[in-house]
Amino acid sequence: MADMTRVARFSHRVEAELARASLESEGIPALLLADDAGGTWPGLPINLLVEAADVEAAEQILEPMRSRPVPSSFDSAGDDAPPADGLPWWASAGLIMALLVALGMVVLTITH
């Protein structure tokens, strides 16, 4: 793949993977470029790249994904605004779990 161009940017890896799979199922080679430490930092953007010759076709395939409304089940506050911290709900739960595990390790170290 040479001369790659960004056609989309995503906040969540799952969305990026779905978009990449959509393009590849239509015969457009695609590449995800992310600096999210293998998913450790899930809030960092993920870029979807295609060859320059495929940009127009890729944008047509991705357009329905961009214009799709957010399901109301995700809208608990009554508006379509993303969370203030920009992280998905599961990232907060993961952080809490990591802190609890770290605390447990400290307690075990002290008591033994």
Biopython code that builds the backbone (N, CA, C, O; Angstrom):
import numpy as np
from Bio.PDB.StructureBuilder import StructureBuilder

atoms = [
    (1, "MET", "N", (0.850, -1.174, 0.000)),
    (1, "MET", "CA", (0.000, 0.000, 0.000)),
    (1, "MET", "C", (0.896, 1.237, 0.000)),
    (1, "MET", "O", (1.730, 1.427, 0.885)),
    (2, "ALA", "N", (0.699, 2.057, -1.004)),
    (2, "ALA", "CA", (1.501, 3.272, -1.111)),
    (2, "ALA", "C", (0.586, 4.481, -1.197)),
    (2, "ALA", "O", (-0.562, 4.378, -1.631)),
    (3, "ASP", "N", (1.105, 5.626, -0.778)),
    (3, "ASP", "CA", (0.369, 6.886, -0.855)),
    (3, "ASP", "C", (-0.997, 6.776, -0.179)),
    (3, "ASP", "O", (-2.037, 6.870, -0.831)),
    (4, "MET", "N", (-0.973, 6.578, 1.126)),
    (4, "MET", "CA", (-2.203, 6.398, 1.901)),
    (4, "MET", "C", (-2.782, 7.754, 2.306)),
    (4, "MET", "O", (-2.039, 8.699, 2.572)),
    (5, "THR", "N", (-4.111, 7.841, 2.349)),
    (5, "THR", "CA", (-4.825, 9.058, 2.709)),
    (5, "THR", "C", (-5.838, 8.740, 3.797)),
    (5, "THR", "O", (-6.513, 7.712, 3.746)),
    (6, "ARG", "N", (-5.942, 9.629, 4.785)),
    (6, "ARG", "CA", (-6.922, 9.426, 5.854)),
    (6, "ARG", "C", (-8.319, 9.755, 5.332)),
    (6, "ARG", "O", (-8.542, 10.821, 4.756)),
    (7, "VAL", "N", (-9.251, 8.832, 5.538)),
    (7, "VAL", "CA", (-10.637, 9.054, 5.130)),
    (7, "VAL", "C", (-11.568, 9.180, 6.324)),
    (7, "VAL", "O", (-12.702, 9.636, 6.182)),
    (8, "ALA", "N", (-11.098, 8.780, 7.502)),
    (8, "ALA", "CA", (-11.942, 8.888, 8.692)),
    (8, "ALA", "C", (-11.069, 8.844, 9.937)),
    (8, "ALA", "O", (-9.935, 8.364, 9.917)),
    (9, "ARG", "N", (-11.638, 9.360, 11.018)),
    (9, "ARG", "CA", (-10.975, 9.349, 12.325)),
    (9, "ARG", "C", (-12.007, 8.898, 13.343)),
    (9, "ARG", "O", (-13.144, 9.371, 13.338)),
    (10, "PHE", "N", (-11.608, 7.986, 14.212)),
    (10, "PHE", "CA", (-12.535, 7.405, 15.180)),
    (10, "PHE", "C", (-12.008, 7.564, 16.598)),
    (10, "PHE", "O", (-10.800, 7.642, 16.825)),
    (11, "SER", "N", (-12.932, 7.610, 17.540)),
    (11, "SER", "CA", (-12.573, 7.692, 18.956)),
    (11, "SER", "C", (-12.499, 6.318, 19.595)),
    (11, "SER", "O", (-11.871, 6.150, 20.641)),
    (12, "HIS", "N", (-13.135, 5.335, 18.974)),
    (12, "HIS", "CA", (-13.204, 3.998, 19.566)),
    (12, "HIS", "C", (-12.735, 2.956, 18.555)),
    (12, "HIS", "O", (-13.099, 3.005, 17.380)),
    (13, "ARG", "N", (-11.932, 2.024, 19.023)),
    (13, "ARG", "CA", (-11.350, 1.002, 18.146)),
    (13, "ARG", "C", (-12.424, 0.148, 17.470)),
    (13, "ARG", "O", (-12.271, -0.223, 16.306)),
    (14, "VAL", "N", (-13.492, -0.165, 18.172)),
    (14, "VAL", "CA", (-14.534, -1.015, 17.583)),
    (14, "VAL", "C", (-15.134, -0.342, 16.353)),
    (14, "VAL", "O", (-15.329, -0.990, 15.325)),
    (15, "GLU", "N", (-15.427, 0.955, 16.452)),
    (15, "GLU", "CA", (-15.959, 1.681, 15.296)),
    (15, "GLU", "C", (-14.962, 1.666, 14.137)),
    (15, "GLU", "O", (-15.337, 1.462, 12.982)),
    (16, "ALA", "N", (-13.701, 1.881, 14.461)),
    (16, "ALA", "CA", (-12.667, 1.894, 13.426)),
    (16, "ALA", "C", (-12.548, 0.531, 12.750)),
    (16, "ALA", "O", (-12.423, 0.449, 11.528)),
    (17, "GLU", "N", (-12.586, -0.532, 13.541)),
    (17, "GLU", "CA", (-12.492, -1.887, 12.976)),
    (17, "GLU", "C", (-13.694, -2.199, 12.090)),
    (17, "GLU", "O", (-13.547, -2.827, 11.042)),
    (18, "LEU", "N", (-14.882, -1.764, 12.505)),
    (18, "LEU", "CA", (-16.078, -1.988, 11.687)),
    (18, "LEU", "C", (-15.983, -1.239, 10.360)),
    (18, "LEU", "O", (-16.344, -1.773, 9.312)),
    (19, "ALA", "N", (-15.495, -0.002, 10.412)),
    (19, "ALA", "CA", (-15.344, 0.776, 9.182)),
    (19, "ALA", "C", (-14.313, 0.126, 8.258)),
    (19, "ALA", "O", (-14.535, 0.024, 7.052)),
    (20, "ARG", "N", (-13.192, -0.309, 8.823)),
    (20, "ARG", "CA", (-12.161, -0.982, 8.023)),
    (20, "ARG", "C", (-12.720, -2.249, 7.378)),
    (20, "ARG", "O", (-12.479, -2.516, 6.201)),
    (21, "ALA", "N", (-13.463, -3.020, 8.158)),
    (21, "ALA", "CA", (-14.058, -4.253, 7.629)),
    (21, "ALA", "C", (-15.062, -3.944, 6.521)),
    (21, "ALA", "O", (-15.152, -4.682, 5.540)),
    (22, "SER", "N", (-15.813, -2.858, 6.674)),
    (22, "SER", "CA", (-16.772, -2.467, 5.632)),
    (22, "SER", "C", (-16.052, -2.154, 4.328)),
    (22, "SER", "O", (-16.490, -2.568, 3.255)),
    (23, "LEU", "N", (-14.952, -1.427, 4.425)),
    (23, "LEU", "CA", (-14.193, -1.094, 3.217)),
    (23, "LEU", "C", (-13.582, -2.337, 2.584)),
    (23, "LEU", "O", (-13.658, -2.525, 1.370)),
    (24, "GLU", "N", (-12.979, -3.181, 3.410)),
    (24, "GLU", "CA", (-12.328, -4.373, 2.869)),
    (24, "GLU", "C", (-13.331, -5.358, 2.272)),
    (24, "GLU", "O", (-13.006, -6.084, 1.332)),
    (25, "SER", "N", (-14.553, -5.384, 2.816)),
    (25, "SER", "CA", (-15.572, -6.266, 2.236)),
    (25, "SER", "C", (-16.004, -5.788, 0.852)),
    (25, "SER", "O", (-16.558, -6.556, 0.066)),
    (26, "GLU", "N", (-15.746, -4.511, 0.562)),
    (26, "GLU", "CA", (-16.047, -3.956, -0.763)),
    (26, "GLU", "C", (-14.812, -3.952, -1.665)),
    (26, "GLU", "O", (-14.838, -3.387, -2.758)),
    (27, "GLY", "N", (-13.738, -4.582, -1.206)),
    (27, "GLY", "CA", (-12.536, -4.691, -2.020)),
    (27, "GLY", "C", (-11.578, -3.519, -1.918)),
    (27, "GLY", "O", (-10.680, -3.382, -2.749)),
    (28, "ILE", "N", (-11.753, -2.668, -0.911)),
    (28, "ILE", "CA", (-10.860, -1.525, -0.728)),
    (28, "ILE", "C", (-9.893, -1.834, 0.412)),
    (28, "ILE", "O", (-10.319, -1.930, 1.564)),
    (29, "PRO", "N", (-8.611, -1.992, 0.121)),
    (29, "PRO", "CA", (-7.645, -2.234, 1.193)),
    (29, "PRO", "C", (-7.593, -1.032, 2.133)),
    (29, "PRO", "O", (-7.560, 0.112, 1.679)),
    (30, "ALA", "N", (-7.585, -1.287, 3.426)),
    (30, "ALA", "CA", (-7.593, -0.207, 4.413)),
    (30, "ALA", "C", (-6.632, -0.530, 5.543)),
    (30, "ALA", "O", (-6.319, -1.691, 5.809)),
    (31, "LEU", "N", (-6.173, 0.522, 6.198)),
    (31, "LEU", "CA", (-5.209, 0.392, 7.280)),
    (31, "LEU", "C", (-5.644, 1.277, 8.437)),
    (31, "LEU", "O", (-6.038, 2.425, 8.231)),
    (32, "LEU", "N", (-5.574, 0.747, 9.654)),
    (32, "LEU", "CA", (-5.844, 1.547, 10.841)),
    (32, "LEU", "C", (-4.519, 1.999, 11.428)),
    (32, "LEU", "O", (-3.609, 1.195, 11.632)),
    (33, "LEU", "N", (-4.422, 3.282, 11.694)),
    (33, "LEU", "CA", (-3.225, 3.849, 12.291)),
    (33, "LEU", "C", (-3.626, 4.450, 13.628)),
    (33, "LEU", "O", (-4.361, 5.435, 13.685)),
    (34, "ALA", "N", (-3.132, 3.843, 14.704)),
    (34, "ALA", "CA", (-3.519, 4.285, 16.041)),
    (34, "ALA", "C", (-2.301, 4.385, 16.936)),
    (34, "ALA", "O", (-1.378, 3.575, 16.850)),
    (35, "ASP", "N", (-2.314, 5.379, 17.785)),
    (35, "ASP", "CA", (-1.272, 5.523, 18.792)),
    (35, "ASP", "C", (-1.944, 5.394, 20.152)),
    (35, "ASP", "O", (-1.835, 6.276, 21.004)),
    (36, "ASP", "N", (-2.642, 4.272, 20.335)),
    (36, "ASP", "CA", (-3.408, 4.063, 21.567)),
    (36, "ASP", "C", (-2.780, 3.003, 22.457)),
    (36, "ASP", "O", (-3.448, 2.447, 23.329)),
    (37, "ALA", "N", (-1.513, 2.723, 22.245)),
    (37, "ALA", "CA", (-0.768, 1.750, 23.055)),
    (37, "ALA", "C", (-1.484, 0.407, 23.107)),
    (37, "ALA", "O", (-1.633, -0.187, 24.175)),
    (38, "GLY", "N", (-1.920, -0.061, 21.953)),
    (38, "GLY", "CA", (-2.582, -1.361, 21.883)),
    (38, "GLY", "C", (-3.912, -1.408, 22.598)),
    (38, "GLY", "O", (-4.334, -2.472, 23.052)),
    (39, "GLY", "N", (-4.579, -0.274, 22.707)),
    (39, "GLY", "CA", (-5.868, -0.219, 23.385)),
    (39, "GLY", "C", (-5.777, 0.221, 24.834)),
    (39, "GLY", "O", (-6.804, 0.359, 25.497)),
    (40, "THR", "N", (-4.565, 0.445, 25.343)),
    (40, "THR", "CA", (-4.398, 0.883, 26.730)),
    (40, "THR", "C", (-4.967, 2.276, 26.943)),
    (40, "THR", "O", (-5.510, 2.570, 28.008)),
    (41, "TRP", "N", (-4.847, 3.125, 25.949)),
    (41, "TRP", "CA", (-5.386, 4.481, 26.007)),
    (41, "TRP", "C", (-6.513, 4.588, 24.976)),
    (41, "TRP", "O", (-6.288, 5.108, 23.883)),
    (42, "PRO", "N", (-7.704, 4.116, 25.293)),
    (42, "PRO", "CA", (-8.767, 4.006, 24.296)),
    (42, "PRO", "C", (-9.341, 5.328, 23.805)),
    (42, "PRO", "O", (-10.041, 5.332, 22.793)),
    (43, "GLY", "N", (-9.084, 6.429, 24.458)),
    (43, "GLY", "CA", (-9.657, 7.699, 24.038)),
    (43, "GLY", "C", (-8.887, 8.395, 22.937)),
    (43, "GLY", "O", (-9.360, 9.396, 22.399)),
    (44, "LEU", "N", (-7.707, 7.890, 22.585)),
    (44, "LEU", "CA", (-6.912, 8.529, 21.543)),
    (44, "LEU", "C", (-7.461, 8.171, 20.164)),
    (44, "LEU", "O", (-7.970, 7.068, 19.967)),
    (45, "PRO", "N", (-7.359, 9.105, 19.203)),
    (45, "PRO", "CA", (-7.963, 8.866, 17.888)),
    (45, "PRO", "C", (-7.288, 7.753, 17.098)),
    (45, "PRO", "O", (-6.097, 7.482, 17.245)),
    (46, "ILE", "N", (-8.093, 7.126, 16.260)),
    (46, "ILE", "CA", (-7.640, 6.063, 15.362)),
    (46, "ILE", "C", (-7.961, 6.520, 13.945)),
    (46, "ILE", "O", (-9.113, 6.825, 13.635)),
    (47, "ASN", "N", (-6.956, 6.568, 13.092)),
    (47, "ASN", "CA", (-7.127, 7.019, 11.717)),
    (47, "ASN", "C", (-7.323, 5.828, 10.788)),
    (47, "ASN", "O", (-6.644, 4.808, 10.907)),
    (48, "LEU", "N", (-8.260, 5.977, 9.865)),
    (48, "LEU", "CA", (-8.522, 4.970, 8.840)),
    (48, "LEU", "C", (-7.940, 5.486, 7.531)),
    (48, "LEU", "O", (-8.333, 6.543, 7.037)),
    (49, "LEU", "N", (-7.001, 4.726, 6.975)),
    (49, "LEU", "CA", (-6.301, 5.137, 5.762)),
    (49, "LEU", "C", (-6.617, 4.199, 4.605)),
    (49, "LEU", "O", (-6.771, 2.990, 4.780)),
    (50, "VAL", "N", (-6.709, 4.795, 3.412)),
    (50, "VAL", "CA", (-6.863, 4.013, 2.182)),
    (50, "VAL", "C", (-5.915, 4.589, 1.141)),
    (50, "VAL", "O", (-5.389, 5.690, 1.310)),
    (51, "GLU", "N", (-5.702, 3.849, 0.079)),
    (51, "GLU", "CA", (-4.875, 4.354, -1.014)),
    (51, "GLU", "C", (-5.575, 5.551, -1.648)),
    (51, "GLU", "O", (-6.803, 5.616, -1.687)),
    (52, "ALA", "N", (-4.778, 6.499, -2.144)),
    (52, "ALA", "CA", (-5.322, 7.733, -2.710)),
    (52, "ALA", "C", (-6.355, 7.461, -3.805)),
    (52, "ALA", "O", (-7.331, 8.201, -3.925)),
    (53, "ALA", "N", (-6.155, 6.430, -4.587)),
    (53, "ALA", "CA", (-7.081, 6.108, -5.681)),
    (53, "ALA", "C", (-8.441, 5.628, -5.170)),
    (53, "ALA", "O", (-9.424, 5.664, -5.910)),
    (54, "ASP", "N", (-8.507, 5.180, -3.917)),
    (54, "ASP", "CA", (-9.748, 4.629, -3.363)),
    (54, "ASP", "C", (-10.508, 5.596, -2.461)),
    (54, "ASP", "O", (-11.531, 5.223, -1.887)),
    (55, "VAL", "N", (-10.026, 6.836, -2.325)),
    (55, "VAL", "CA", (-10.622, 7.772, -1.368)),
    (55, "VAL", "C", (-12.101, 8.010, -1.652)),
    (55, "VAL", "O", (-12.922, 7.919, -0.740)),
    (56, "GLU", "N", (-12.450, 8.309, -2.883)),
    (56, "GLU", "CA", (-13.843, 8.634, -3.212)),
    (56, "GLU", "C", (-14.773, 7.448, -2.940)),
    (56, "GLU", "O", (-15.841, 7.623, -2.354)),
    (57, "ALA", "N", (-14.385, 6.272, -3.352)),
    (57, "ALA", "CA", (-15.209, 5.079, -3.113)),
    (57, "ALA", "C", (-15.327, 4.795, -1.619)),
    (57, "ALA", "O", (-16.397, 4.420, -1.139)),
    (58, "ALA", "N", (-14.235, 4.971, -0.886)),
    (58, "ALA", "CA", (-14.258, 4.731, 0.559)),
    (58, "ALA", "C", (-15.198, 5.705, 1.260)),
    (58, "ALA", "O", (-15.948, 5.311, 2.153)),
    (59, "GLU", "N", (-15.161, 6.971, 0.864)),
    (59, "GLU", "CA", (-16.040, 7.965, 1.487)),
    (59, "GLU", "C", (-17.510, 7.651, 1.221)),
    (59, "GLU", "O", (-18.353, 7.871, 2.091)),
    (60, "GLN", "N", (-17.827, 7.142, 0.037)),
    (60, "GLN", "CA", (-19.210, 6.763, -0.262)),
    (60, "GLN", "C", (-19.658, 5.598, 0.611)),
    (60, "GLN", "O", (-20.804, 5.566, 1.061)),
    (61, "ILE", "N", (-18.775, 4.652, 0.853)),
    (61, "ILE", "CA", (-19.115, 3.498, 1.693)),
    (61, "ILE", "C", (-19.271, 3.921, 3.149)),
    (61, "ILE", "O", (-20.146, 3.417, 3.853)),
    (62, "LEU", "N", (-18.427, 4.843, 3.600)),
    (62, "LEU", "CA", (-18.450, 5.263, 5.004)),
    (62, "LEU", "C", (-19.556, 6.265, 5.324)),
    (62, "LEU", "O", (-19.925, 6.418, 6.489)),
    (63, "GLU", "N", (-20.087, 6.944, 4.320)),
    (63, "GLU", "CA", (-21.091, 7.988, 4.562)),
    (63, "GLU", "C", (-22.289, 7.509, 5.382)),
    (63, "GLU", "O", (-22.689, 8.215, 6.308)),
    (64, "PRO", "N", (-22.882, 6.351, 5.094)),
    (64, "PRO", "CA", (-24.015, 5.904, 5.925)),
    (64, "PRO", "C", (-23.626, 5.706, 7.394)),
    (64, "PRO", "O", (-24.455, 5.902, 8.282)),
    (65, "MET", "N", (-22.390, 5.324, 7.655)),
    (65, "MET", "CA", (-21.944, 5.155, 9.039)),
    (65, "MET", "C", (-21.849, 6.499, 9.746)),
    (65, "MET", "O", (-22.131, 6.594, 10.940)),
    (66, "ARG", "N", (-21.456, 7.531, 9.022)),
    (66, "ARG", "CA", (-21.302, 8.869, 9.609)),
    (66, "ARG", "C", (-22.641, 9.522, 9.906)),
    (66, "ARG", "O", (-22.770, 10.257, 10.885)),
    (67, "SER", "N", (-23.625, 9.265, 9.080)),
    (67, "SER", "CA", (-24.909, 9.950, 9.228)),
    (67, "SER", "C", (-25.894, 9.202, 10.117)),
    (67, "SER", "O", (-27.012, 9.667, 10.336)),
    (68, "ARG", "N", (-25.491, 8.063, 10.620)),
    (68, "ARG", "CA", (-26.366, 7.259, 11.474)),
    (68, "ARG", "C", (-26.522, 7.937, 12.837)),
    (68, "ARG", "O", (-25.516, 8.304, 13.444)),
    (69, "PRO", "N", (-27.752, 8.116, 13.338)),
    (69, "PRO", "CA", (-27.945, 8.750, 14.646)),
    (69, "PRO", "C", (-27.513, 7.832, 15.788)),
    (69, "PRO", "O", (-27.470, 6.610, 15.645)),
    (70, "VAL", "N", (-27.198, 8.442, 16.906)),
    (70, "VAL", "CA", (-26.843, 7.690, 18.107)),
    (70, "VAL", "C", (-28.112, 7.075, 18.677)),
    (70, "VAL", "O", (-29.104, 7.784, 18.840)),
    (71, "PRO", "N", (-28.118, 5.778, 18.985)),
    (71, "PRO", "CA", (-29.315, 5.154, 19.560)),
    (71, "PRO", "C", (-29.700, 5.814, 20.878)),
    (71, "PRO", "O", (-28.833, 6.213, 21.656)),
    (72, "SER", "N", (-30.993, 5.927, 21.123)),
    (72, "SER", "CA", (-31.462, 6.595, 22.336)),
    (72, "SER", "C", (-31.047, 5.854, 23.600)),
    (72, "SER", "O", (-30.994, 6.465, 24.667)),
    (73, "SER", "N", (-30.750, 4.559, 23.519)),
    (73, "SER", "CA", (-30.341, 3.818, 24.712)),
    (73, "SER", "C", (-29.009, 4.319, 25.254)),
    (73, "SER", "O", (-28.703, 4.097, 26.426)),
    (74, "PHE", "N", (-28.205, 4.994, 24.421)),
    (74, "PHE", "CA", (-26.937, 5.546, 24.880)),
    (74, "PHE", "C", (-27.100, 6.963, 25.415)),
    (74, "PHE", "O", (-26.152, 7.539, 25.948)),
    (75, "ASP", "N", (-28.275, 7.515, 25.278)),
    (75, "ASP", "CA", (-28.512, 8.912, 25.614)),
    (75, "ASP", "C", (-29.245, 9.014, 26.944)),
    (75, "ASP", "O", (-30.429, 9.353, 26.971)),
    (76, "SER", "N", (-28.566, 8.730, 28.035)),
    (76, "SER", "CA", (-29.219, 8.729, 29.341)),
    (76, "SER", "C", (-29.443, 10.127, 29.887)),
    (76, "SER", "O", (-30.305, 10.311, 30.746)),
    (77, "ALA", "N", (-28.687, 11.130, 29.414)),
    (77, "ALA", "CA", (-28.821, 12.485, 29.937)),
    (77, "ALA", "C", (-29.848, 13.298, 29.161)),
    (77, "ALA", "O", (-30.138, 14.433, 29.539)),
    (78, "GLY", "N", (-30.401, 12.751, 28.095)),
    (78, "GLY", "CA", (-31.396, 13.477, 27.329)),
    (78, "GLY", "C", (-30.812, 14.328, 26.216)),
    (78, "GLY", "O", (-31.557, 15.048, 25.551)),
    (79, "ASP", "N", (-29.515, 14.273, 25.991)),
    (79, "ASP", "CA", (-28.923, 15.004, 24.881)),
    (79, "ASP", "C", (-27.926, 14.104, 24.161)),
    (79, "ASP", "O", (-27.579, 13.029, 24.650)),
    (80, "ASP", "N", (-27.474, 14.548, 23.008)),
    (80, "ASP", "CA", (-26.571, 13.724, 22.206)),
    (80, "ASP", "C", (-25.101, 14.031, 22.462)),
    (80, "ASP", "O", (-24.239, 13.559, 21.720)),
    (81, "ALA", "N", (-24.800, 14.805, 23.486)),
    (81, "ALA", "CA", (-23.412, 15.171, 23.766)),
    (81, "ALA", "C", (-22.635, 13.973, 24.292)),
    (81, "ALA", "O", (-23.165, 13.180, 25.070)),
    (82, "PRO", "N", (-21.376, 13.837, 23.870)),
    (82, "PRO", "CA", (-20.543, 12.754, 24.409)),
    (82, "PRO", "C", (-20.184, 13.043, 25.859)),
    (82, "PRO", "O", (-20.345, 14.176, 26.313)),
    (83, "PRO", "N", (-19.705, 12.058, 26.588)),
    (83, "PRO", "CA", (-19.293, 12.300, 27.963)),
    (83, "PRO", "C", (-18.225, 13.388, 28.022)),
    (83, "PRO", "O", (-17.436, 13.540, 27.089)),
    (84, "ALA", "N", (-18.202, 14.139, 29.114)),
    (84, "ALA", "CA", (-17.275, 15.257, 29.250)),
    (84, "ALA", "C", (-15.823, 14.819, 29.130)),
    (84, "ALA", "O", (-15.002, 15.560, 28.587)),
    (85, "ASP", "N", (-15.492, 13.643, 29.621)),
    (85, "ASP", "CA", (-14.101, 13.194, 29.569)),
    (85, "ASP", "C", (-13.742, 12.541, 28.237)),
    (85, "ASP", "O", (-12.571, 12.256, 27.989)),
    (86, "GLY", "N", (-14.727, 12.300, 27.380)),
    (86, "GLY", "CA", (-14.470, 11.729, 26.074)),
    (86, "GLY", "C", (-14.200, 10.237, 26.072)),
    (86, "GLY", "O", (-13.905, 9.674, 25.018)),
    (87, "LEU", "N", (-14.291, 9.581, 27.214)),
    (87, "LEU", "CA", (-14.046, 8.146, 27.291)),
    (87, "LEU", "C", (-15.360, 7.389, 27.315)),
    (87, "LEU", "O", (-16.346, 7.890, 27.855)),
    (88, "PRO", "N", (-15.398, 6.204, 26.749)),
    (88, "PRO", "CA", (-16.609, 5.387, 26.832)),
    (88, "PRO", "C", (-16.829, 4.903, 28.260)),
    (88, "PRO", "O", (-15.900, 4.894, 29.067)),
    (89, "TRP", "N", (-18.052, 4.502, 28.570)),
    (89, "TRP", "CA", (-18.388, 4.086, 29.936)),
    (89, "TRP", "C", (-17.514, 2.944, 30.412)),
    (89, "TRP", "O", (-17.157, 2.885, 31.588)),
    (90, "TRP", "N", (-17.160, 2.022, 29.498)),
    (90, "TRP", "CA", (-16.379, 0.865, 29.922)),
    (90, "TRP", "C", (-14.941, 1.225, 30.257)),
    (90, "TRP", "O", (-14.284, 0.492, 30.997)),
    (91, "ALA", "N", (-14.429, 2.346, 29.727)),
    (91, "ALA", "CA", (-13.067, 2.754, 30.071)),
    (91, "ALA", "C", (-13.003, 3.189, 31.526)),
    (91, "ALA", "O", (-12.020, 2.916, 32.214)),
    (92, "SER", "N", (-14.048, 3.867, 32.002)),
    (92, "SER", "CA", (-14.091, 4.275, 33.406)),
    (92, "SER", "C", (-14.160, 3.050, 34.307)),
    (92, "SER", "O", (-13.490, 2.999, 35.338)),
    (93, "ALA", "N", (-14.962, 2.070, 33.927)),
    (93, "ALA", "CA", (-15.063, 0.842, 34.722)),
    (93, "ALA", "C", (-13.728, 0.113, 34.741)),
    (93, "ALA", "O", (-13.334, -0.431, 35.773)),
    (94, "GLY", "N", (-13.031, 0.097, 33.619)),
    (94, "GLY", "CA", (-11.724, -0.551, 33.556)),
    (94, "GLY", "C", (-10.700, 0.138, 34.440)),
    (94, "GLY", "O", (-9.871, -0.520, 35.068)),
    (95, "LEU", "N", (-10.755, 1.463, 34.489)),
    (95, "LEU", "CA", (-9.840, 2.212, 35.342)),
    (95, "LEU", "C", (-10.093, 1.902, 36.806)),
    (95, "LEU", "O", (-9.151, 1.711, 37.575)),
    (96, "ILE", "N", (-11.353, 1.852, 37.192)),
    (96, "ILE", "CA", (-11.699, 1.526, 38.579)),
    (96, "ILE", "C", (-11.211, 0.127, 38.926)),
    (96, "ILE", "O", (-10.662, -0.087, 40.007)),
    (97, "MET", "N", (-11.406, -0.825, 38.022)),
    (97, "MET", "CA", (-10.956, -2.194, 38.272)),
    (97, "MET", "C", (-9.435, -2.249, 38.408)),
    (97, "MET", "O", (-8.917, -2.942, 39.284)),
    (98, "ALA", "N", (-8.721, -1.528, 37.553)),
    (98, "ALA", "CA", (-7.257, -1.510, 37.634)),
    (98, "ALA", "C", (-6.788, -0.928, 38.961)),
    (98, "ALA", "O", (-5.832, -1.429, 39.553)),
    (99, "LEU", "N", (-7.448, 0.119, 39.429)),
    (99, "LEU", "CA", (-7.086, 0.712, 40.718)),
    (99, "LEU", "C", (-7.357, -0.249, 41.868)),
    (99, "LEU", "O", (-6.563, -0.335, 42.804)),
    (100, "LEU", "N", (-8.471, -0.973, 41.805)),
    (100, "LEU", "CA", (-8.777, -1.946, 42.856)),
    (100, "LEU", "C", (-7.758, -3.087, 42.876)),
    (100, "LEU", "O", (-7.352, -3.534, 43.949)),
    (101, "VAL", "N", (-7.349, -3.553, 41.717)),
    (101, "VAL", "CA", (-6.333, -4.610, 41.646)),
    (101, "VAL", "C", (-5.014, -4.106, 42.219)),
    (101, "VAL", "O", (-4.352, -4.817, 42.975)),
    (102, "ALA", "N", (-4.629, -2.881, 41.861)),
    (102, "ALA", "CA", (-3.383, -2.312, 42.383)),
    (102, "ALA", "C", (-3.451, -2.168, 43.899)),
    (102, "ALA", "O", (-2.479, -2.465, 44.594)),
    (103, "LEU", "N", (-4.582, -1.718, 44.411)),
    (103, "LEU", "CA", (-4.754, -1.587, 45.859)),
    (103, "LEU", "C", (-4.655, -2.949, 46.529)),
    (103, "LEU", "O", (-4.033, -3.075, 47.584)),
    (104, "GLY", "N", (-5.257, -3.962, 45.934)),
    (104, "GLY", "CA", (-5.179, -5.315, 46.483)),
    (104, "GLY", "C", (-3.754, -5.826, 46.521)),
    (104, "GLY", "O", (-3.361, -6.502, 47.472)),
    (105, "MET", "N", (-2.972, -5.508, 45.494)),
    (105, "MET", "CA", (-1.572, -5.941, 45.474)),
    (105, "MET", "C", (-0.771, -5.254, 46.574)),
    (105, "MET", "O", (0.095, -5.872, 47.193)),
    (106, "VAL", "N", (-1.059, -3.982, 46.816)),
    (106, "VAL", "CA", (-0.371, -3.256, 47.889)),
    (106, "VAL", "C", (-0.719, -3.866, 49.235)),
    (106, "VAL", "O", (0.163, -4.077, 50.067)),
    (107, "VAL", "N", (-1.993, -4.152, 49.456)),
    (107, "VAL", "CA", (-2.430, -4.743, 50.725)),
    (107, "VAL", "C", (-1.778, -6.104, 50.924)),
    (107, "VAL", "O", (-1.316, -6.406, 52.024)),
    (108, "LEU", "N", (-1.732, -6.930, 49.885)),
    (108, "LEU", "CA", (-1.091, -8.241, 49.996)),
    (108, "LEU", "C", (0.400, -8.121, 50.299)),
    (108, "LEU", "O", (0.945, -8.902, 51.079)),
    (109, "THR", "N", (1.047, -7.154, 49.690)),
    (109, "THR", "CA", (2.476, -6.951, 49.928)),
    (109, "THR", "C", (2.737, -6.532, 51.369)),
    (109, "THR", "O", (3.688, -7.001, 51.994)),
    (110, "ILE", "N", (1.905, -5.659, 51.890)),
    (110, "ILE", "CA", (2.077, -5.163, 53.261)),
    (110, "ILE", "C", (1.793, -6.257, 54.280)),
    (110, "ILE", "O", (2.506, -6.365, 55.278)),
    (111, "THR", "N", (0.776, -7.064, 54.051)),
    (111, "THR", "CA", (0.372, -8.070, 55.038)),
    (111, "THR", "C", (1.229, -9.322, 55.004)),
    (111, "THR", "O", (1.163, -10.122, 55.937)),
    (112, "HIS", "N", (2.019, -9.521, 53.982)),
    (112, "HIS", "CA", (2.843, -10.738, 53.918)),
    (112, "HIS", "C", (4.241, -10.386, 54.178)),
    (112, "HIS", "O", (5.109, -11.260, 54.174)),
]
sb = StructureBuilder()
sb.init_structure("model")
sb.init_model(0)
sb.init_chain("A")
sb.init_seg("    ")
for serial, (resi, resn, name, xyz) in enumerate(atoms, 1):
    if name == "N":
        sb.init_residue(resn, " ", resi, " ")
    sb.init_atom(name, np.array(xyz, "f"), 0.0, 1.0, " ", f" {name:<3s}", serial, name[0])
structure = sb.get_structure()
